[in-house]
Amino acid sequence: MYALLQDARENAKTLQASRDELDKSLKEADARLKQVTFEKSSLEGTVKETKDQFGQLQSSKQAAEQGLQKARDELAEAQSAREAAERALAEAKKGTSQ
């Protein structure tokens, strides 16, 4: 009878130790889950910021391209006006030399 009681006590100690280990593992897993959840949230924030910056860069690029096109158009107009002025000057010189 004493041996059965001793075995039961040892089984109880073993079960308690196993339970303690399981509790420890559960706490570690819970802490890791919290850490991973925090990291995921942080990463999502970084992704959102990056997307926002990308959108701003695209807008800036589009504005720069429009500005460049406007400058090219103005340059073409100025060159046409210059050529017309040079032709008019050449005509005027012809007219005064005759």
Steps between C-alpha positions, in 0.01 A plus 500: 500500500784733588658427158178600323485822699865570421439432125197729506706778662777459243246501217346813648846666515572394142163628385554828686843539340350429158224751566756759607698440180184529292410824679849633434480400133157659470626825652800501265274432201265777612790744536630402156153546352480848652844583360411371154171690509685819592755443223220434250327823600826691472570350159151586380560859610829508311332358189228765519757779540698361207188486283415858596854614414482313171173676417658836581800417282272404213314831535828690509626313197182576309521869594867509393416334168222752440736786586762360265247467218383857559861624489559307175186649347606850606847441358354387168279810491798723582708337227219547249466865603875547469504345154208722395680806639819404315304458176331834555836664569647344187203626297535844655870507413419397143240773476732772624792395283301524178 
